Amino acid sequence: MSPSPATTVSDPELPVSATPPAVAAAMAGAYLLGAFLLWAFRPFAGIVPAALGLMALTALGVYGPELAWHRVWRQPGAALVRQPPQGSWGRTLTKFAGLLVSMGAVAAGYGLFPEYANGAAFYGNYWTLLRTILPVWLLLALPYLYWVDARMTQPEDNLWHFGRLVTGRGTGGDGHAIRQHLLGWMIKGFFLPLMFAYLCRDLGTLYGYSAARLGTFKGVYDFLYFFLFFMDVGLVSMTYLLSFRVTDTHLRSSEPTLLGWVVALACYDPFWGLIGGQYLSYQSGLVWGDWLGRQPWLYALWGTSILVLVGIYVWATVSFGGRFSNLTHRGIITSGPYRFTKHPAYWAKNLSWWMISVPFVVTDSVWSTLRHSVLLLLLNGIYFLRAKTEERHLSLDPDYVRYARWIDRHGLLRPLNGWPLVGRLARWRLKPLGPTPPG
């Protein structure tokens, strides 16, 4: 009997997603329940306790099934299978020293850079978060590190190498491991305060929302557009805060190239405030709703299309479960919208910007239309480079190589490969970071 096409080398099977769809759905359901309870009953006195309560319920929704049903600590990626456990207080204390210095370095960065040192108005809730959780975090860190160290198949990890460096015992240590450790903490130190600040801001907006505003399509559109992004920042705040080997959500690797960092950070404040405001300000000031206001059916159709695109963007975030993080590899996701394309979030977000900005194309002057269109294309180009740098980074994992090959054969957008320019861009690859793993 000849082998089925799904098992040939040229057409590999789709790898199992690191986060099962049911777990992702449970996380989304927990978040929606928590958001409703906060809006309806106001069980917490302040924004920060409310945000923590929402993240805690969401974490229960995702990590409960992962630990109780899927037993993720037994997965190969977690590498917690050494039996019998062989803990070492020497290694554990070295790791604890590395953890303390890492946290101290992030704190020093907050005190040094004006964005944080003078940003009490924006980051104030984040400082409150740190004062709330750090004592508990530090209390649990040492026993957790010992428990994990005793079960790791390779306990001399990146944190251990960094701990040896800061304690003066690792001058000839693994430089790659130390760089990866520092990059991981830079990612957490940058994105966690930003996303948590957005979460608290949006939670305040949710508190002020009245159901009476939902009586028209515009009211429903405005609420859903807000709520979808509120859901996105809430979920990613939780995933940046909670990254543990025992839940198999630890960082496998961080983006190692300058280009990858530049194109990713360019899309987030404070960098986007400069780039978007001074160089890529493509908006014309016109509002798509005003443009279509006299055609109710077209207004509803256009607005619904935008919401579908934003919904796909958030669906992509949900599909990660507890593994979402920019600039990192925390497990290969092949379910949800990633079943159809490698970059559903980028496709959906960039297409939504074109739909929101269509008024400048059809009502402005020819020169202004061309200028704004080119600026938006340049922004699309940044996301194109983000996609390519992420592909190059993740291609160090054989699972991603198999996934990418499967998408090339079965992806929803594969017909675009036949278009001359689009196909050439889709096939373009950055120089590999290392040998291509077998797929």
WONORPE-V741564 format. One record per residue. N is the residue number from 1. PHI is phi in degrees with one decimal (none if undefined). Layout:
((N,PHI) (N,PHI))
//
This chain:
((1,none) (2,-76.9) (3,-66.5) (4,-69.3) (5,-56.4) (6,-69.9) (7,-109.9) (8,-79.7) (9,-63.6) (10,-75.5) (11,-137.9) (12,-67.5) (13,-70.4) (14,-70.5) (15,-61.7) (16,-66.4) (17,-67.9) (18,-59.7) (19,-111.8) (20,-63.4) (21,-55.4) (22,-65.0) (23,-67.3) (24,-60.4) (25,-65.1) (26,-63.5) (27,-63.5) (28,-62.0) (29,-63.5) (30,-64.1) (31,-65.2) (32,-62.7) (33,-62.4) (34,-63.2) (35,-63.4) (36,-65.0) (37,-62.6) (38,-64.8) (39,-67.7) (40,-82.8) (41,-119.2) (42,48.8) (43,-74.1) (44,-115.9) (45,-80.0) (46,-128.8) (47,-67.8) (48,-65.1) (49,-59.8) (50,-65.1) (51,-63.6) (52,-64.3) (53,-62.6) (54,-65.4) (55,-67.3) (56,-65.2) (57,-65.5) (58,-64.6) (59,-62.0) (60,-62.1) (61,-65.2) (62,-97.4) (63,-81.5) (64,-58.7) (65,-61.7) (66,-62.2) (67,-82.4) (68,-78.3) (69,-102.1) (70,-91.2) (71,47.2) (72,-64.7) (73,-66.8) (74,-92.4) (75,-68.2) (76,-57.6) (77,-64.5) (78,-73.3) (79,54.4) (80,-118.0) (81,-123.2) (82,-70.5) (83,-133.2) (84,-73.4) (85,-57.4) (86,-131.2) (87,-75.6) (88,-137.4) (89,-68.4) (90,-63.6) (91,-63.5) (92,-62.7) (93,-66.3) (94,-63.5) (95,-66.3) (96,-64.6) (97,-63.6) (98,-63.2) (99,-64.1) (100,-62.4) (101,-67.2) (102,-60.6) (103,-64.7) (104,-65.0) (105,-65.3) (106,-64.3) (107,-62.0) (108,-63.3) (109,-62.9) (110,-62.1) (111,-75.6) (112,-84.4) (113,-82.8) (114,-58.5) (115,-52.8) (116,-100.0) (117,-61.9) (118,-108.1) (119,-106.1) (120,-61.2) (121,-64.1) (122,-90.3) (123,-98.9) (124,-55.2) (125,-66.0) (126,-68.4) (127,-61.3) (128,-63.2) (129,-58.5) (130,-62.6) (131,-62.5) (132,-80.2) (133,-97.7) (134,-60.6) (135,-58.0) (136,-67.0) (137,-58.1) (138,-68.2) (139,-65.2) (140,-90.0) (141,-61.3) (142,-64.7) (143,-63.4) (144,-64.8) (145,-59.6) (146,-66.1) (147,-60.9) (148,-69.6) (149,-57.9) (150,-67.5) (151,-112.3) (152,-72.4) (153,-70.2) (154,-131.2) (155,-68.7) (156,-85.0) (157,-90.8) (158,-59.4) (159,-64.0) (160,-63.7) (161,-61.9) (162,-67.7) (163,-61.0) (164,-63.8) (165,-64.3) (166,-74.5) (167,-93.4) (168,80.5) (169,-115.3) (170,-131.9) (171,-62.0) (172,-109.6) (173,-75.5) (174,-77.1) (175,-64.8) (176,-63.7) (177,-62.1) (178,-67.3) (179,-62.2) (180,-62.9) (181,-61.8) (182,-66.1) (183,-62.1) (184,-60.5) (185,-73.0) (186,-63.9) (187,-63.8) (188,-62.7) (189,-66.0) (190,-86.2) (191,-81.8) (192,-61.2) (193,-62.8) (194,-64.9) (195,-69.5) (196,-68.7) (197,-63.4) (198,-63.2) (199,-60.1) (200,-65.5) (201,-61.0) (202,-71.1) (203,-65.3) (204,-62.0) (205,-65.0) (206,-61.2) (207,-57.8) (208,-88.0) (209,-79.2) (210,-109.0) (211,-61.3) (212,-64.8) (213,-78.2) (214,-97.5) (215,-80.1) (216,-126.6) (217,-62.2) (218,-60.2) (219,-63.7) (220,-65.9) (221,-59.9) (222,-59.4) (223,-67.6) (224,-65.6) (225,-62.7) (226,-65.5) (227,-67.2) (228,-62.5) (229,-72.8) (230,-60.9) (231,-65.9) (232,-61.3) (233,-69.9) (234,-68.1) (235,-65.5) (236,-72.9) (237,-60.2) (238,-64.7) (239,-72.4) (240,-72.2) (241,-74.5) (242,-111.9) (243,-135.7) (244,-131.5) (245,-68.7) (246,-65.8) (247,-99.4) (248,60.0) (249,-112.8) (250,-73.3) (251,-77.7) (252,-74.7) (253,-161.6) (254,-114.9) (255,-55.1) (256,-94.0) (257,-106.3) (258,-63.9) (259,-59.6) (260,-59.4) (261,-68.7) (262,-62.6) (263,-71.9) (264,-76.1) (265,-67.0) (266,-60.9) (267,-90.7) (268,-129.5) (269,-65.7) (270,-84.6) (271,-68.0) (272,-66.1) (273,-58.3) (274,-80.2) (275,-68.0) (276,-70.3) (277,-79.1) (278,-102.4) (279,-122.5) (280,-122.3) (281,-80.0) (282,-88.7) (283,-69.2) (284,-97.6) (285,93.7) (286,-83.7) (287,-112.7) (288,-60.3) (289,-66.3) (290,-67.2) (291,-65.0) (292,-107.1) (293,-60.6) (294,-88.4) (295,-122.5) (296,-54.0) (297,-67.5) (298,-72.0) (299,-59.0) (300,-66.7) (301,-65.2) (302,-65.7) (303,-63.0) (304,-63.9) (305,-63.0) (306,-63.4) (307,-64.3) (308,-62.7) (309,-64.7) (310,-65.3) (311,-63.4) (312,-64.1) (313,-58.0) (314,-72.3) (315,-58.2) (316,-62.7) (317,-63.4) (318,-59.4) (319,-62.6) (320,-72.6) (321,62.6) (322,-89.2) (323,-111.0) (324,-74.1) (325,-175.3) (326,-67.2) (327,63.5) (328,-138.1) (329,-114.3) (330,-126.3) (331,126.0) (332,-87.0) (333,-100.3) (334,-126.4) (335,-108.5) (336,61.9) (337,-67.7) (338,-70.2) (339,-70.7) (340,-112.6) (341,-158.0) (342,-73.9) (343,-134.6) (344,-63.3) (345,-65.0) (346,-68.2) (347,-58.1) (348,-65.2) (349,-63.8) (350,-69.5) (351,-66.0) (352,-63.8) (353,-64.3) (354,-65.8) (355,-68.7) (356,-68.1) (357,-98.7) (358,-55.4) (359,-52.8) (360,-71.5) (361,-77.6) (362,-105.2) (363,-123.0) (364,-90.7) (365,-67.0) (366,-60.7) (367,-63.8) (368,-65.0) (369,-61.1) (370,-63.4) (371,-62.8) (372,-65.3) (373,-65.2) (374,-64.1) (375,-63.3) (376,-68.3) (377,-63.0) (378,-65.2) (379,-64.2) (380,-57.3) (381,-63.6) (382,-62.2) (383,-69.0) (384,-61.1) (385,-67.4) (386,-59.0) (387,-61.8) (388,-70.3) (389,-68.7) (390,-66.0) (391,-60.6) (392,-62.8) (393,-64.5) (394,-70.4) (395,-68.4) (396,-71.6) (397,-99.4) (398,-56.7) (399,-62.3) (400,-70.1) (401,-60.1) (402,-65.5) (403,-62.3) (404,-62.1) (405,-67.3) (406,-65.5) (407,-62.8) (408,-58.9) (409,-91.0) (410,-125.6) (411,-62.4) (412,-61.6) (413,-96.6) (414,-60.7) (415,-60.4) (416,-66.7) (417,-62.3) (418,-80.0) (419,-77.4) (420,-53.5) (421,-75.0) (422,-61.2) (423,-62.7) (424,-65.8) (425,-65.5) (426,-65.0) (427,-85.5) (428,-67.5) (429,-128.8) (430,-74.1) (431,-59.4) (432,-59.8) (433,-80.5) (434,-170.2) (435,-59.3) (436,-68.0) (437,-64.3) (438,-63.6) (439,-119.0))
//
